[in-house]
Structures are given as structure tokens and as C-alpha cells.
């Protein structure tokens, strides 16, 4: 409970706020001669709602069929030292429809010192796509990445050439 003092007589707007919460306000009429709320008069209740740091995740649809194939786009990538590029892995059913909710992981075959990848794993979205960022390090040469769908054991390979 908080007490507000020195509020002028008349119509006022009282606002309550706290870091991390949406502010709340009320229009009030302050009357002369009623400085203490003994009967509930001039008592105001506020409910502060937390600010959502991240939106609620959208539920993924249940796939109509099992994953049948996995593809990488692009299949090969050329990066200069310390440059980054985006890799998209696409999982589809036999009829070509996307498969959402599949977990994709990766392993760097030869070339671990040449590239880095984030995140460690990703889940396919409603379009059947999972995205990864590949960053070239300072050492020139080739690296191979094997992406795998953990549920269906499907695999695809991407080759990255790091140039100086």
C-alpha cells in the first residue's frame, strides 16, 4: 500500500508504474476536506501486468506425414575470414509438404578450426525450415557439415570454403 500526498483538489490522473510492468492509470476526483480514506473513499486499486519479454511461442502444427527428405540451402557456401552466412535446412514429407517440429542437429566433419555454427540445434518451423548461422574463422580451407534430423535420421551435407 502506498500513500500519495500533496495532490491538488479537482480531477486528476493517478498513475502507478514499476520497472518491468505495464503502467496503469485512473481518473480521480480529489475532494477538499477528505484527506484520509477512512471509508474507502479516495482509495484506488491498481493491477500491474508484467511486460512480456518474449512473445508466447506459436504452437507448431502436427505434421500430416512423416519426414521423408532433408535438404540444405545453399548446398555449398564460400565465406571470407570472419564472415557469416545463413544456412537453411528444409524437411519435407513424401508429398512435398513441410514437416514442422523436427529437431535438426549438426556435426562439423573435417574443418572444425575453419568454421563455427550456431545454434547447436534448431526445430523446424511451420514451413519445415530450421536456420543456422555459419561463421568463417581465420583459417582458410574447406569444412564439411553433416546436418541430421534426429527423429527420422535423415542427413544432408554442406561444404563451406573459407577464403582469405
Helices and strands as residue ranges (DSSP letters): E 10-16, E 24-30, E 69-73, E 76-80, E 84-92, E 103-108, E 115-118, E 121-123, E 129-136, E 141-149, E 154-163
